Amino acid sequence: MSCIMLLYLGPRPKRSISPNGFWVSMMVLGTLYTKYLPVFIKGFHLRYFL
């Protein structure tokens, strides 16, 4: 996670808007989303439907 932050905050501004960095960040966000969305939905159902 810190490597991605270093990519965006690095000394090369042209490098931070590269497609590779964009896709890596999208993949990390996608994995976090798919990993924690079922947990959130389960907690939501437990909180409001039981």
PDB file as gemmi writes it, atoms N, CA and C in Angstrom:
CRYST1    1.000    1.000    1.000  90.00  90.00  90.00 P 1                      
ATOM      1  N   MET A   1       0.834  -1.190   0.000  1.00  0.00           N  
ATOM      2  CA  MET A   1       0.000   0.000   0.000  1.00  0.00           C  
ATOM      3  C   MET A   1       0.876   1.250   0.000  1.00  0.00           C  
ATOM      4  N   SER A   2       1.942   1.228   0.768  1.00  0.00           N  
ATOM      5  CA  SER A   2       2.824   2.399   0.827  1.00  0.00           C  
ATOM      6  C   SER A   2       3.573   2.575  -0.482  1.00  0.00           C  
ATOM      7  N   CYS A   3       3.812   1.472  -1.206  1.00  0.00           N  
ATOM      8  CA  CYS A   3       4.504   1.586  -2.491  1.00  0.00           C  
ATOM      9  C   CYS A   3       3.668   2.388  -3.479  1.00  0.00           C  
ATOM     10  N   ILE A   4       2.354   2.166  -3.473  1.00  0.00           N  
ATOM     11  CA  ILE A   4       1.474   2.906  -4.368  1.00  0.00           C  
ATOM     12  C   ILE A   4       1.474   4.381  -3.997  1.00  0.00           C  
ATOM     13  N   MET A   5       1.469   4.666  -2.693  1.00  0.00           N  
ATOM     14  CA  MET A   5       1.514   6.060  -2.254  1.00  0.00           C  
ATOM     15  C   MET A   5       2.823   6.697  -2.696  1.00  0.00           C  
ATOM     16  N   LEU A   6       3.925   5.947  -2.628  1.00  0.00           N  
ATOM     17  CA  LEU A   6       5.211   6.475  -3.055  1.00  0.00           C  
ATOM     18  C   LEU A   6       5.218   6.710  -4.557  1.00  0.00           C  
ATOM     19  N   LEU A   7       4.507   5.853  -5.314  1.00  0.00           N  
ATOM     20  CA  LEU A   7       4.427   6.077  -6.754  1.00  0.00           C  
ATOM     21  C   LEU A   7       3.767   7.409  -7.062  1.00  0.00           C  
ATOM     22  N   TYR A   8       2.706   7.733  -6.333  1.00  0.00           N  
ATOM     23  CA  TYR A   8       1.976   8.963  -6.613  1.00  0.00           C  
ATOM     24  C   TYR A   8       2.666  10.183  -6.027  1.00  0.00           C  
ATOM     25  N   LEU A   9       3.382   9.995  -4.912  1.00  0.00           N  
ATOM     26  CA  LEU A   9       4.017  11.138  -4.263  1.00  0.00           C  
ATOM     27  C   LEU A   9       5.505  11.211  -4.569  1.00  0.00           C  
ATOM     28  N   GLY A  10       5.939  10.441  -5.565  1.00  0.00           N  
ATOM     29  CA  GLY A  10       7.358  10.407  -5.896  1.00  0.00           C  
ATOM     30  C   GLY A  10       7.823  11.695  -6.564  1.00  0.00           C  
ATOM     31  N   PRO A  11       9.124  11.799  -6.811  1.00  0.00           N  
ATOM     32  CA  PRO A  11       9.686  13.008  -7.397  1.00  0.00           C  
ATOM     33  C   PRO A  11       9.380  13.158  -8.891  1.00  0.00           C  
ATOM     34  N   ARG A  12       8.772  12.138  -9.495  1.00  0.00           N  
ATOM     35  CA  ARG A  12       8.472  12.205 -10.928  1.00  0.00           C  
ATOM     36  C   ARG A  12       6.975  12.396 -11.125  1.00  0.00           C  
ATOM     37  N   PRO A  13       6.512  13.621 -11.395  1.00  0.00           N  
ATOM     38  CA  PRO A  13       5.075  13.863 -11.537  1.00  0.00           C  
ATOM     39  C   PRO A  13       4.488  13.203 -12.783  1.00  0.00           C  
ATOM     40  N   LYS A  14       5.276  13.073 -13.853  1.00  0.00           N  
ATOM     41  CA  LYS A  14       4.755  12.416 -15.055  1.00  0.00           C  
ATOM     42  C   LYS A  14       4.509  10.931 -14.798  1.00  0.00           C  
ATOM     43  N   ARG A  15       5.311  10.357 -13.924  1.00  0.00           N  
ATOM     44  CA  ARG A  15       5.198   8.933 -13.645  1.00  0.00           C  
ATOM     45  C   ARG A  15       3.926   8.623 -12.854  1.00  0.00           C  
ATOM     46  N   SER A  16       3.449   9.590 -12.054  1.00  0.00           N  
ATOM     47  CA  SER A  16       2.316   9.326 -11.169  1.00  0.00           C  
ATOM     48  C   SER A  16       1.012   9.188 -11.946  1.00  0.00           C  
ATOM     49  N   ILE A  17       0.955   9.737 -13.150  1.00  0.00           N  
ATOM     50  CA  ILE A  17      -0.294   9.666 -13.923  1.00  0.00           C  
ATOM     51  C   ILE A  17      -0.161   8.590 -14.999  1.00  0.00           C  
ATOM     52  N   SER A  18       0.763   7.639 -14.798  1.00  0.00           N  
ATOM     53  CA  SER A  18       0.942   6.568 -15.768  1.00  0.00           C  
ATOM     54  C   SER A  18      -0.203   5.565 -15.661  1.00  0.00           C  
ATOM     55  N   PRO A  19      -0.545   4.892 -16.759  1.00  0.00           N  
ATOM     56  CA  PRO A  19      -1.624   3.889 -16.711  1.00  0.00           C  
ATOM     57  C   PRO A  19      -1.305   2.754 -15.738  1.00  0.00           C  
ATOM     58  N   ASN A  20      -0.024   2.408 -15.598  1.00  0.00           N  
ATOM     59  CA  ASN A  20       0.326   1.311 -14.699  1.00  0.00           C  
ATOM     60  C   ASN A  20      -0.048   1.634 -13.265  1.00  0.00           C  
ATOM     61  N   GLY A  21       0.291   2.823 -12.809  1.00  0.00           N  
ATOM     62  CA  GLY A  21      -0.057   3.212 -11.444  1.00  0.00           C  
ATOM     63  C   GLY A  21      -1.562   3.268 -11.258  1.00  0.00           C  
ATOM     64  N   PHE A  22      -2.263   3.757 -12.290  1.00  0.00           N  
ATOM     65  CA  PHE A  22      -3.722   3.827 -12.210  1.00  0.00           C  
ATOM     66  C   PHE A  22      -4.325   2.440 -12.070  1.00  0.00           C  
ATOM     67  N   TRP A  23      -3.858   1.499 -12.911  1.00  0.00           N  
ATOM     68  CA  TRP A  23      -4.427   0.151 -12.856  1.00  0.00           C  
ATOM     69  C   TRP A  23      -4.055  -0.555 -11.561  1.00  0.00           C  
ATOM     70  N   VAL A  24      -2.860  -0.307 -11.047  1.00  0.00           N  
ATOM     71  CA  VAL A  24      -2.467  -0.930  -9.770  1.00  0.00           C  
ATOM     72  C   VAL A  24      -3.353  -0.423  -8.648  1.00  0.00           C  
ATOM     73  N   SER A  25      -3.599   0.894  -8.648  1.00  0.00           N  
ATOM     74  CA  SER A  25      -4.462   1.446  -7.592  1.00  0.00           C  
ATOM     75  C   SER A  25      -5.884   0.930  -7.736  1.00  0.00           C  
ATOM     76  N   MET A  26      -6.371   0.804  -8.972  1.00  0.00           N  
ATOM     77  CA  MET A  26      -7.715   0.284  -9.189  1.00  0.00           C  
ATOM     78  C   MET A  26      -7.801  -1.171  -8.744  1.00  0.00           C  
ATOM     79  N   MET A  27      -6.735  -1.954  -8.997  1.00  0.00           N  
ATOM     80  CA  MET A  27      -6.745  -3.356  -8.571  1.00  0.00           C  
ATOM     81  C   MET A  27      -6.756  -3.458  -7.051  1.00  0.00           C  
ATOM     82  N   VAL A  28      -5.969  -2.606  -6.379  1.00  0.00           N  
ATOM     83  CA  VAL A  28      -5.939  -2.633  -4.911  1.00  0.00           C  
ATOM     84  C   VAL A  28      -7.299  -2.231  -4.361  1.00  0.00           C  
ATOM     85  N   LEU A  29      -7.892  -1.175  -4.926  1.00  0.00           N  
ATOM     86  CA  LEU A  29      -9.216  -0.754  -4.463  1.00  0.00           C  
ATOM     87  C   LEU A  29     -10.250  -1.843  -4.730  1.00  0.00           C  
ATOM     88  N   GLY A  30     -10.148  -2.517  -5.881  1.00  0.00           N  
ATOM     89  CA  GLY A  30     -11.095  -3.574  -6.209  1.00  0.00           C  
ATOM     90  C   GLY A  30     -10.984  -4.762  -5.270  1.00  0.00           C  
ATOM     91  N   THR A  31      -9.748  -5.134  -4.928  1.00  0.00           N  
ATOM     92  CA  THR A  31      -9.582  -6.267  -4.014  1.00  0.00           C  
ATOM     93  C   THR A  31     -10.084  -5.909  -2.619  1.00  0.00           C  
ATOM     94  N   LEU A  32      -9.794  -4.674  -2.165  1.00  0.00           N  
ATOM     95  CA  LEU A  32     -10.312  -4.262  -0.856  1.00  0.00           C  
ATOM     96  C   LEU A  32     -11.828  -4.222  -0.871  1.00  0.00           C  
ATOM     97  N   TYR A  33     -12.407  -3.729  -1.983  1.00  0.00           N  
ATOM     98  CA  TYR A  33     -13.865  -3.623  -2.094  1.00  0.00           C  
ATOM     99  C   TYR A  33     -14.513  -5.000  -2.054  1.00  0.00           C  
ATOM    100  N   THR A  34     -13.983  -5.932  -2.856  1.00  0.00           N  
ATOM    101  CA  THR A  34     -14.578  -7.265  -2.902  1.00  0.00           C  
ATOM    102  C   THR A  34     -14.317  -8.036  -1.605  1.00  0.00           C  
ATOM    103  N   LYS A  35     -13.223  -7.691  -0.902  1.00  0.00           N  
ATOM    104  CA  LYS A  35     -12.925  -8.420   0.326  1.00  0.00           C  
ATOM    105  C   LYS A  35     -13.800  -7.956   1.483  1.00  0.00           C  
ATOM    106  N   TYR A  36     -14.060  -6.643   1.565  1.00  0.00           N  
ATOM    107  CA  TYR A  36     -14.760  -6.107   2.726  1.00  0.00           C  
ATOM    108  C   TYR A  36     -16.231  -5.826   2.480  1.00  0.00           C  
ATOM    109  N   LEU A  37     -16.689  -5.894   1.228  1.00  0.00           N  
ATOM    110  CA  LEU A  37     -18.104  -5.653   0.966  1.00  0.00           C  
ATOM    111  C   LEU A  37     -18.990  -6.734   1.569  1.00  0.00           C  
ATOM    112  N   PRO A  38     -18.671  -8.044   1.421  1.00  0.00           N  
ATOM    113  CA  PRO A  38     -19.518  -9.066   2.056  1.00  0.00           C  
ATOM    114  C   PRO A  38     -19.547  -8.920   3.579  1.00  0.00           C  
ATOM    115  N   VAL A  39     -18.422  -8.549   4.190  1.00  0.00           N  
ATOM    116  CA  VAL A  39     -18.394  -8.362   5.645  1.00  0.00           C  
ATOM    117  C   VAL A  39     -19.309  -7.221   6.038  1.00  0.00           C  
ATOM    118  N   PHE A  40     -19.270  -6.140   5.263  1.00  0.00           N  
ATOM    119  CA  PHE A  40     -20.118  -4.990   5.551  1.00  0.00           C  
ATOM    120  C   PHE A  40     -21.593  -5.341   5.371  1.00  0.00           C  
ATOM    121  N   ILE A  41     -21.894  -6.070   4.286  1.00  0.00           N  
ATOM    122  CA  ILE A  41     -23.295  -6.454   4.043  1.00  0.00           C  
ATOM    123  C   ILE A  41     -23.778  -7.396   5.150  1.00  0.00           C  
ATOM    124  N   LYS A  42     -22.916  -8.308   5.575  1.00  0.00           N  
ATOM    125  CA  LYS A  42     -23.307  -9.232   6.642  1.00  0.00           C  
ATOM    126  C   LYS A  42     -23.575  -8.484   7.932  1.00  0.00           C  
ATOM    127  N   GLY A  43     -22.709  -7.523   8.277  1.00  0.00           N  
ATOM    128  CA  GLY A  43     -22.930  -6.729   9.472  1.00  0.00           C  
ATOM    129  C   GLY A  43     -24.186  -5.877   9.347  1.00  0.00           C  
ATOM    130  N   PHE A  44     -24.436  -5.363   8.140  1.00  0.00           N  
ATOM    131  CA  PHE A  44     -25.636  -4.559   7.903  1.00  0.00           C  
ATOM    132  C   PHE A  44     -26.889  -5.396   8.121  1.00  0.00           C  
ATOM    133  N   HIS A  45     -26.899  -6.610   7.558  1.00  0.00           N  
ATOM    134  CA  HIS A  45     -28.056  -7.488   7.721  1.00  0.00           C  
ATOM    135  C   HIS A  45     -28.237  -7.892   9.179  1.00  0.00           C  
ATOM    136  N   LEU A  46     -27.124  -8.182   9.851  1.00  0.00           N  
ATOM    137  CA  LEU A  46     -27.228  -8.569  11.263  1.00  0.00           C  
ATOM    138  C   LEU A  46     -27.755  -7.409  12.096  1.00  0.00           C  
ATOM    139  N   ARG A  47     -27.387  -6.184  11.714  1.00  0.00           N  
ATOM    140  CA  ARG A  47     -27.794  -5.047  12.528  1.00  0.00           C  
ATOM    141  C   ARG A  47     -29.254  -4.677  12.309  1.00  0.00           C  
ATOM    142  N   TYR A  48     -29.732  -4.749  11.054  1.00  0.00           N  
ATOM    143  CA  TYR A  48     -31.041  -4.180  10.751  1.00  0.00           C  
ATOM    144  C   TYR A  48     -32.139  -5.210  10.504  1.00  0.00           C  
ATOM    145  N   PHE A  49     -31.757  -6.488  10.282  1.00  0.00           N  
ATOM    146  CA  PHE A  49     -32.782  -7.462   9.916  1.00  0.00           C  
ATOM    147  C   PHE A  49     -32.914  -8.593  10.917  1.00  0.00           C  
ATOM    148  N   LEU A  50     -32.280  -8.457  12.084  1.00  0.00           N  
ATOM    149  CA  LEU A  50     -32.432  -9.490  13.103  1.00  0.00           C  
ATOM    150  C   LEU A  50     -33.075  -8.893  14.360  1.00  0.00           C  
TER     151      LEU A  50                                                      
END                                                                             
